[in-house]
Amino acid sequence: MNGSWFCLVTVSSIAMLLYTCQASRSLHPIILVPGTGGNQLEGRLTESYKATSILCNRWYPIKKDKEGWFRLWFDTSVILAPFTECFAQRMTLHYDNDLDDYVNAPGLQTRVPHFGSTHSLLYLDPNLKHITAYMAPLVQSLEEIGYVNGETLFGAPYDFRYGLAAEGHPSYVGSKFLHDLKVLIENASNSNGGKPVILLSHSLGGLFVLHLLNRNPLSWRQKYIKHFVALSAPWGGTVQEMLTFASGYTLEVPLVEPLLVREEQRSSESNLWLMPNAKVFGHRKPLVITPHALYSAADIAQFLIDIGFPQGVHPYKSRILPLMQQLTAPEVPVTCIIGTGVKTAETLFYGGSGFDKQPEVIYGDGDGTVNLVSLLALESLWADKKTQPIKVIRVSGVSHSSILKNDTALHVIIREVNVINSHDYVLD
């Protein structure tokens, strides 16, 4: 073709592929923000760490580097019961009343590898790519339209065990992540000719992004943010989280006993943040039913007491509950892409055996993890906000995690990215 180039197009995809042909000169940088469990974590033990068993002290973790760092998440040895307990002990956070903040287990140091890169978002264990792929299919799809890791495409991994806290309460780890993310946004924009950034989040990452936007001036948002695309964001929490706190939840990891990880899951600050929000679920609808009590989203504090986790009440009421009310419109364009039509826990029934047994479940609509009312929360809460552009796209039959790999969902995501990158797009 004498050095020229061309694009083959079909009628159904002409808009997207015409854009792709010009991607090299019109891409806005994208920063990917993962959800819970969506990036690798590393740990290192100091001399002050006290293992509860010889096994945990001598044989776990199985592999360390020369400086003592090991993969804390995701470690496939967690599926073996003896190692599950070692894993849970090291993932457990502790609320320090004196600090009014969450901290690691004594003697454990943690770090998040590859901040700024997509590397730790692709696979939770690079040695087991097939079964631990996370954002790899999404990143590949973005690369196919011209995005390049470290140039126009960036990752913002974080320690997802930690959350944020309401004003007046410290949240060292979560607040540092917001600071680092802000710097990454500014650097990504500056290194791309001042083009504002597209923030593309999954699940819990959407809550962090929303708070980042609302904790910075409108002038900053208008300068640095082109668009916020939230995939499967649990704006109002989930009923699934109540099951996690009551009985433990294995995240579908095979062979793991839920009760072995329950205390670790209860200790997670971000899990507490994802309890159902009464502003979204209402104050009266029963979400958990036992022979002796009904619990709605307004009864979380009593629920924590009754399941045997009273130590969670103070941080929940003081730090988390006020935070959950902060779903303020950021006045930058927002697109929510959600899965629907997947059975999702809506009501939990516990019999006379207590909370140590898995409940009977009544299912409703959602993405298999997040209830539809939570996925759609911003659409209803911001309905009268004339200065807040918002668009919601539903992808039927796509689950909370498969939205990152399902072909139909990926097509929708890439289509929206292409539209956002066009010079004259208008958000409906």
C-alpha positions in Angstrom: 0.0 0.0 0.0 3.0 2.3 -0.6 3.5 3.0 3.2 -0.1 4.0 3.7 -2.4 2.4 6.3 -6.1 1.7 6.5 -8.7 0.3 8.8 -11.1 -2.4 7.8 -14.5 -1.7 9.4 -17.9 -3.2 9.6 -21.1 -1.3 9.7 -21.8 -2.3 13.3 -18.4 -1.2 14.6 -17.6 1.7 12.4 -17.6 4.4 15.1 -15.3 2.5 17.4 -12.8 1.4 14.8 -12.6 4.8 13.1 -11.6 6.1 16.5 -9.1 3.3 17.0 -7.3 4.3 13.7 -6.7 7.8 15.2 -6.0 6.6 18.8 -2.3 7.5 18.9 -3.1 11.2 18.8 -6.3 11.5 20.8 -6.1 9.2 23.8 -6.8 10.5 27.2 -4.7 8.7 29.8 -6.5 6.0 31.8 -5.9 5.1 35.4 -7.3 1.7 36.6 -8.4 1.4 40.2 -9.1 -2.2 41.3 -11.6 -3.5 43.8 -11.3 -5.7 46.9 -8.7 -8.4 46.3 -7.9 -6.9 42.9 -4.2 -6.5 43.2 -1.2 -8.2 44.7 -0.1 -7.5 48.3 3.3 -8.4 49.8 4.3 -8.9 53.4 7.4 -9.2 55.5 7.7 -10.5 59.1 9.9 -8.7 61.7 11.3 -10.1 64.9 8.3 -8.8 66.9 5.9 -11.1 64.9 4.5 -13.9 67.1 3.2 -16.8 65.2 0.5 -18.9 66.9 1.9 -22.2 65.7 5.2 -23.7 64.7 3.7 -24.4 61.2 3.0 -20.7 60.7 6.4 -19.7 62.1 8.6 -22.1 60.1 6.7 -23.2 57.0 4.5 -20.3 56.0 5.0 -18.5 53.8 6.6 -21.1 51.6 8.5 -18.7 49.4 10.3 -15.4 50.3 12.7 -13.2 48.5 16.2 -12.4 49.8 14.8 -9.5 51.8 12.1 -11.5 53.4 9.2 -10.3 51.3 6.5 -12.8 50.3 3.2 -12.7 48.4 0.5 -12.1 51.0 -2.3 -11.9 48.4 -3.0 -14.0 46.5 -1.2 -17.0 47.8 -2.6 -20.3 46.5 -1.4 -22.2 49.7 -4.4 -20.6 51.4 -6.6 -23.4 50.1 -4.8 -25.8 52.5 -6.4 -25.7 55.9 -3.3 -25.4 58.1 -2.0 -22.5 55.9 -5.5 -20.9 55.8 -5.1 -20.0 59.5 -1.6 -18.6 58.9 -2.9 -16.5 56.0 -5.8 -15.2 58.0 -3.6 -14.2 61.0 -1.4 -12.1 58.7 -4.3 -10.5 56.8 -6.1 -9.5 60.0 -6.2 -5.8 60.8 -6.5 -4.4 64.3 -8.4 -1.3 65.4 -6.3 0.7 67.8 -8.5 2.7 70.1 -5.7 5.0 71.1 -4.8 5.8 67.5 -8.4 5.7 66.3 -7.1 3.9 63.3 -6.5 0.4 61.8 -3.1 -1.2 61.8 -1.4 -4.4 60.6 -0.9 -7.4 62.8 2.0 -6.7 65.2 5.3 -7.6 63.5 3.9 -7.6 59.9 5.0 -5.1 57.3 3.1 -4.8 54.1 3.6 -3.1 50.8 1.7 -2.8 47.5 4.0 -3.6 44.5 4.0 -1.8 41.2 2.0 1.4 42.0 1.5 3.3 38.8 1.7 0.2 36.6 -0.9 -2.3 35.5 1.4 -5.1 36.4 -0.1 -6.2 39.8 -3.6 -5.8 38.5 -3.3 -8.3 35.7 -2.9 -11.6 37.6 -3.1 -12.1 41.4 -0.4 -14.8 41.0 1.7 -14.4 37.8 2.6 -18.1 38.1 -1.1 -19.1 37.7 -2.3 -16.7 35.1 -5.2 -18.9 33.9 -7.0 -19.1 37.3 -5.9 -15.8 38.9 -6.5 -13.3 36.0 -8.1 -10.1 37.1 -7.8 -7.1 34.9 -5.6 -8.8 32.2 -8.5 -9.1 29.6 -9.5 -5.5 30.2 -5.9 -4.2 29.9 -5.5 -6.3 26.7 -8.6 -4.7 25.2 -7.4 -1.2 26.1 -4.0 -2.0 24.5 -5.7 -3.1 21.3 -7.1 0.5 20.9 -3.7 2.0 21.5 -3.1 2.3 25.2 0.4 1.6 26.5 1.3 0.7 30.1 3.3 3.5 31.8 2.5 6.0 29.0 -1.2 6.3 28.6 -2.3 3.5 30.9 -1.6 3.3 34.6 -2.6 1.2 37.6 -3.4 2.3 41.1 -3.2 -0.8 43.3 -3.7 -0.3 47.1 -4.1 -2.3 50.3 -7.8 -3.1 49.9 -8.1 -4.2 53.6 -8.1 -0.6 54.6 -10.8 1.9 53.9 -11.4 5.6 54.6 -12.8 7.4 57.7 -15.2 10.2 58.2 -13.9 13.7 58.8 -12.2 14.1 62.1 -10.9 10.5 62.2 -7.4 9.4 61.0 -7.1 6.9 58.2 -3.4 6.7 57.5 -3.3 4.0 54.8 -6.5 5.0 53.0 -5.6 8.7 53.0 -2.1 8.0 51.7 -3.6 6.0 48.9 -5.8 9.0 47.9 -2.8 11.3 48.0 -0.7 8.9 45.9 -3.6 8.5 43.4 -4.0 12.3 43.1 -0.3 12.6 42.3 -0.5 9.8 39.8 -3.5 11.6 38.1 -1.5 14.9 37.9 1.6 13.1 36.5 -0.4 11.1 34.0 -2.1 14.3 32.7 1.1 16.3 32.6 3.0 13.6 30.8 0.2 13.5 28.1 0.2 17.1 27.2 -2.1 18.2 29.9 -5.0 16.0 28.8 -7.4 15.2 31.7 -7.6 11.6 32.9 -10.2 8.9 32.6 -10.6 7.1 35.9 -11.7 3.5 35.4 -12.6 1.7 38.6 -13.9 -1.7 39.6 -16.1 -2.4 42.6 -14.6 -0.9 45.9 -12.3 1.2 43.8 -15.3 3.3 42.7 -15.9 4.4 46.3 -12.3 5.5 46.7 -12.4 7.4 43.4 -15.7 9.2 44.4 -14.1 10.3 47.7 -11.0 11.4 46.0 -13.0 13.6 43.7 -15.1 15.1 46.5 -12.1 15.8 48.7 -10.5 18.0 46.0 -11.7 21.4 44.7 -13.9 21.6 41.7 -11.2 23.5 39.8 -8.8 20.6 40.3 -11.5 18.1 39.1 -12.2 20.2 36.0 -8.5 20.4 35.1 -7.5 16.8 35.7 -10.6 14.6 35.3 -12.1 13.9 31.9 -14.5 11.2 33.0 -15.1 8.7 35.8 -16.2 5.2 34.6 -17.2 2.9 37.5 -17.7 -0.8 36.9 -19.8 -2.8 39.4 -19.5 -0.1 42.1 -21.2 -1.0 45.4 -22.3 2.5 46.2 -24.7 1.5 49.0 -22.9 -1.7 50.1 -24.2 -5.3 49.8 -26.2 -7.8 51.7 -23.4 -10.3 50.9 -21.3 -8.3 53.4 -23.7 -9.2 56.2 -23.2 -12.9 55.3 -19.4 -12.4 55.4 -19.5 -10.9 58.9 -22.0 -13.4 60.2 -20.7 -16.7 58.8 -17.6 -16.0 56.7 -17.3 -16.0 52.9 -14.6 -17.8 50.9 -14.7 -15.5 47.8 -15.4 -18.7 45.9 -11.9 -20.0 46.7 -12.2 -23.8 46.7 -11.6 -25.9 49.8 -11.5 -23.0 52.2 -13.6 -23.2 55.4 -15.6 -20.0 55.8 -15.2 -19.9 59.6 -11.4 -20.0 59.3 -11.4 -16.6 57.5 -14.3 -15.0 59.3 -12.4 -13.1 61.9 -9.9 -11.8 59.4 -12.8 -10.7 57.2 -14.5 -9.0 60.1 -11.3 -7.1 60.9 -11.2 -5.5 57.4 -12.0 -1.8 57.5 -13.2 -1.8 53.9 -15.5 -4.7 54.6 -17.2 -2.7 57.3 -17.5 0.2 54.8 -19.4 -2.1 52.5 -22.2 -3.0 54.9 -25.6 -2.1 53.5 -26.3 1.6 53.6 -29.7 2.6 55.0 -29.8 5.6 52.7 -29.9 3.1 49.8 -31.5 -0.1 51.2 -34.0 1.8 53.5 -34.5 1.6 57.2 -37.2 -1.1 57.4 -36.6 -3.8 54.8 -35.3 -6.9 56.7 -32.0 -8.1 55.2 -31.2 -10.7 57.9 -33.9 -12.8 59.7 -33.3 -15.0 62.7 -35.8 -16.7 65.1 -35.3 -13.8 67.5 -34.6 -10.7 65.4 -34.9 -8.9 62.1 -32.0 -6.7 60.9 -32.3 -3.9 58.3 -29.6 -1.6 57.0 -30.4 0.6 60.0 -29.6 -2.1 62.5 -26.0 -2.9 61.6 -24.6 -1.9 65.0 -27.0 -4.3 66.8 -26.2 -6.9 64.2 -22.5 -6.7 64.9 -23.2 -7.2 68.6 -25.5 -10.2 68.0 -23.1 -12.1 65.7 -20.4 -11.8 68.4 -18.4 -8.9 67.0 -19.1 -6.0 69.4 -15.6 -4.6 68.9 -16.7 -3.5 65.5 -19.5 -1.2 66.8 -17.4 1.8 67.8 -15.4 2.1 64.6 -18.5 1.5 62.6 -20.6 4.2 64.3 -17.9 6.7 64.6 -15.7 6.3 61.5 -17.7 4.3 58.9 -21.4 5.3 59.3 -20.9 9.0 58.6 -18.6 8.1 55.7 -21.4 6.0 54.1 -23.6 9.1 53.9 -21.1 10.9 51.7 -22.2 10.1 48.2 -22.0 13.6 47.0 -22.1 14.3 43.2 -18.6 15.3 42.1 -19.8 17.4 39.1 -17.6 15.6 36.6 -19.1 13.2 34.0 -19.8 9.7 35.5 -20.7 6.5 33.7 -21.7 3.4 35.7 -21.4 0.1 33.9 -23.1 -2.7 35.8 -24.1 -6.3 35.5 -27.7 -7.3 36.0 -29.9 -10.4 36.0 -27.6 -12.5 38.2 -29.1 -13.9 41.3 -27.8 -11.9 44.3 -28.3 -12.4 48.0 -31.2 -10.2 49.1 -32.4 -11.7 52.4 -30.5 -14.1 54.7 -32.4 -16.6 56.9 -30.7 -18.1 60.0 -32.3 -20.9 61.9 -31.7 -22.1 65.5 -28.1 -23.1 64.8 -26.8 -19.5 65.0 -24.4 -17.7 62.7 -21.7 -20.4 62.4 -23.8 -22.1 59.8 -24.3 -20.7 56.3 -27.9 -19.2 55.9 -30.7 -19.9 53.6 -30.7 -17.2 51.0 -33.5 -15.4 49.1 -32.1 -14.0 45.9 -32.9 -10.8 44.0 -31.4 -8.9 41.1 -27.9 -7.7 40.9 -24.5 -8.8 39.7 -24.2 -11.8 42.0 -22.3 -9.8 44.6 -23.8 -6.3 44.6 -27.6 -5.7 44.8 -29.2 -3.8 42.0 -30.4 -1.1 44.4 -26.8 -0.4 45.3 -25.5 -0.5 41.8 -28.1 2.1 40.8 -27.8 4.2 43.9 -26.2 7.2 42.3 -28.7 7.4 39.5 -31.5 7.8 42.1 -29.5 10.0 44.6 -28.4 12.4 41.9 -31.6 12.5 39.9 -32.2 16.2 40.7 -28.5 17.3 40.3 -28.6 19.3 37.1 -24.8 19.9 37.3 -24.0 16.2 37.5 -23.9 14.2 34.2 -24.5 10.5 34.9 -25.0 7.6 32.6 -25.9 4.0 33.6 -25.3 1.1 31.3 -26.7 -2.3 32.2 -25.1 -5.5 30.8 -27.5 -8.4 31.3 -26.2 -11.7 32.7 -22.7 -10.3 33.6 -21.5 -10.9 37.1 -19.5 -8.7 39.4 -16.1 -10.2 38.4 -16.9 -11.3 34.8 -17.5 -7.7 33.8 -13.7 -7.5 33.5 -13.5 -10.4 31.1 -16.8 -11.0 29.4 -16.7 -10.2 25.7 -19.9 -8.3 25.7 -19.0 -6.3 28.8 -15.5 -5.5 27.4 -17.1 -4.3 24.1 -19.3 -1.9 26.1 -16.4 -0.6 28.2 -14.1 -0.1 25.1 -17.0 1.6 23.2 -17.5 4.0 26.1 -13.8 4.8 26.4 -13.7 5.5 22.6 -16.7 7.8 22.9 -15.1 9.7 25.9 -11.9 10.0 23.9 -13.7 11.6 21.0 -13.4 15.4 20.9 -17.1 16.3 20.7 -18.8 13.5 22.8 -21.9 14.4 24.7 -23.0 12.4 27.8 -26.7 11.5 27.6 
